[in-house]
Amino acid sequence: MADGETPLESFLGAAGRSLSEAQRQLTGDAERLGEPTAMAITEVDLEVKLTFESIERDQVTMRPVTISEVRTEEVKAELVSTLHVRYIAVPEEEPGGSEEQAARSTEDVIREVKEREDLRSLERILGGLEFDAVFVPATGSWLVQATDRKGRVVREIALPDAGG
């Protein structure tokens, strides 16, 4: 791996761990002591300008790019990609919470998500997707994951139960 290159999975994992640690610092000792806590960070958008460097043994490596590298043409603008990641904190489900409290069914939610243009495009590109939807009673919303044939999550969407 060249200088500055990072495996994409490692980068995403490190970002997720950093957000988890920030959440623990904001809620203090309350969680450790078993006291109820609210989610201090519920949603984070991360956008990174980068170049994809290589794909070896199903591992993608990337290198973050700065604006000055593009301005000085150290990196050609047409090689720069934008990685957009949304982290969503889902509080633990309280006992007794279930899909029965939802206004819509799992099938209806998945059908709605499958109709989205971005997911239809992904499905054509990747040759099919699998969908899973979970109702989160604490937030009154659905968390839907789309995975490719290799089981990788390619899209995660939070939808209100009332419909989109």
C-alpha positions in Angstrom: 0.0 0.0 0.0 1.4 3.4 -1.0 1.8 6.3 1.4 -1.5 7.9 2.3 -3.6 4.9 1.1 -6.1 3.4 3.4 -8.4 0.4 3.1 -11.9 1.8 2.6 -13.3 -0.7 5.2 -10.7 0.5 7.8 -11.5 4.1 7.2 -15.3 3.6 7.6 -14.7 1.4 10.7 -12.5 4.0 12.3 -15.0 6.8 11.6 -17.8 4.7 13.2 -15.7 4.0 16.2 -14.9 7.7 16.6 -18.6 8.5 16.5 -19.3 5.8 19.1 -16.6 7.2 21.4 -18.0 10.8 20.9 -21.5 9.5 21.9 -20.1 7.8 25.0 -18.2 11.0 26.0 -21.4 13.1 25.5 -23.6 10.8 27.6 -21.0 10.4 30.3 -21.1 7.7 32.9 -24.9 7.4 32.7 -24.9 4.5 30.3 -22.2 2.6 32.2 -24.2 3.0 35.4 -27.3 1.7 33.8 -29.2 4.9 33.8 -31.4 5.7 30.8 -29.8 8.0 28.2 -31.0 9.8 25.2 -28.9 9.6 22.0 -26.7 12.7 21.9 -25.7 12.1 18.3 -28.5 10.6 16.2 -27.3 11.2 12.7 -24.0 12.2 11.1 -23.2 12.9 7.4 -19.6 12.4 6.4 -18.4 13.5 3.0 -14.9 12.9 1.8 -13.1 13.8 -1.4 -10.8 10.9 -2.4 -9.3 8.9 -5.1 -9.8 5.1 -5.3 -6.3 3.7 -5.5 -6.6 0.0 -6.0 -8.8 -3.1 -5.6 -7.0 -6.2 -4.5 -8.5 -9.3 -3.1 -11.9 -7.7 -2.6 -10.3 -4.8 -0.7 -10.7 -1.2 -2.0 -8.1 1.3 -1.0 -8.6 5.0 -1.1 -6.6 8.2 -0.5 -8.2 11.4 0.8 -7.6 14.5 -1.4 -7.3 18.1 -0.4 -8.6 21.1 -2.4 -5.1 22.4 -2.8 -4.0 19.1 -4.5 -6.7 19.6 -7.1 -6.0 23.3 -7.5 -2.3 22.7 -8.1 -3.1 19.7 -10.3 -1.2 17.3 -8.1 -4.4 15.2 -8.5 -6.5 15.5 -11.6 -10.0 16.7 -10.8 -11.6 13.9 -13.0 -10.0 11.3 -10.7 -11.6 12.7 -7.6 -14.6 10.9 -6.2 -16.9 11.9 -3.4 -17.8 9.4 -0.7 -20.9 10.2 1.2 -21.6 8.2 4.3 -24.6 8.6 6.7 -24.3 7.1 10.2 -27.6 6.7 12.0 -27.7 5.9 15.7 -30.5 3.5 16.5 -31.3 3.2 20.2 -31.8 -0.2 21.7 -35.3 -1.5 21.3 -37.3 -1.4 24.5 -38.9 -4.7 25.6 -42.3 -5.1 24.1 -41.5 -3.0 21.0 -42.4 -4.7 17.8 -43.5 -4.3 14.2 -47.1 -4.6 15.6 -46.8 -0.9 16.7 -45.9 0.2 13.2 -48.6 1.7 10.9 -47.0 0.0 7.8 -45.8 -3.5 7.1 -42.3 -4.5 6.3 -43.3 -5.4 2.8 -44.9 -2.0 2.2 -41.7 -0.2 3.4 -39.4 -2.4 1.2 -41.7 -1.9 -1.8 -41.4 1.9 -1.3 -37.6 1.8 -1.1 -37.3 -0.5 -4.1 -39.2 2.2 -6.2 -36.5 4.8 -5.5 -34.6 5.8 -8.6 -31.2 5.6 -6.9 -31.9 2.0 -5.7 -33.2 0.9 -9.1 -29.9 2.2 -10.6 -27.9 0.4 -8.0 -29.8 -2.8 -8.6 -29.1 -2.6 -12.4 -25.4 -1.9 -11.8 -24.9 -4.6 -9.1 -27.1 -7.2 -10.6 -29.7 -7.4 -7.8 -30.1 -6.3 -4.2 -31.5 -7.9 -1.1 -33.6 -5.7 1.2 -34.2 -5.8 5.0 -36.4 -3.5 7.0 -36.6 -3.1 10.8 -39.1 -1.0 12.7 -37.5 1.1 15.5 -40.3 1.9 18.0 -38.2 4.4 19.9 -38.0 6.7 16.9 -41.2 5.6 15.1 -39.2 4.9 12.0 -38.0 2.1 9.7 -34.3 1.3 9.1 -33.9 -0.3 5.6 -30.7 -1.9 4.4 -29.9 -2.9 0.8 -27.2 -5.4 0.4 -25.4 -6.7 -2.8 -24.9 -10.3 -3.7 -21.7 -10.4 -1.6 -23.7 -9.3 1.5 -22.2 -5.8 1.6 -24.5 -3.0 2.7 -24.7 -0.6 -0.2 -27.4 1.7 1.1 -29.0 2.3 4.4 -32.1 4.4 4.7 -34.2 5.7 7.6 -37.9 6.3 6.8 -40.7 7.6 9.0 -43.4 5.1 9.7 -46.1 7.5 8.4 -44.7 7.1 4.8 -42.5 9.1 2.6 
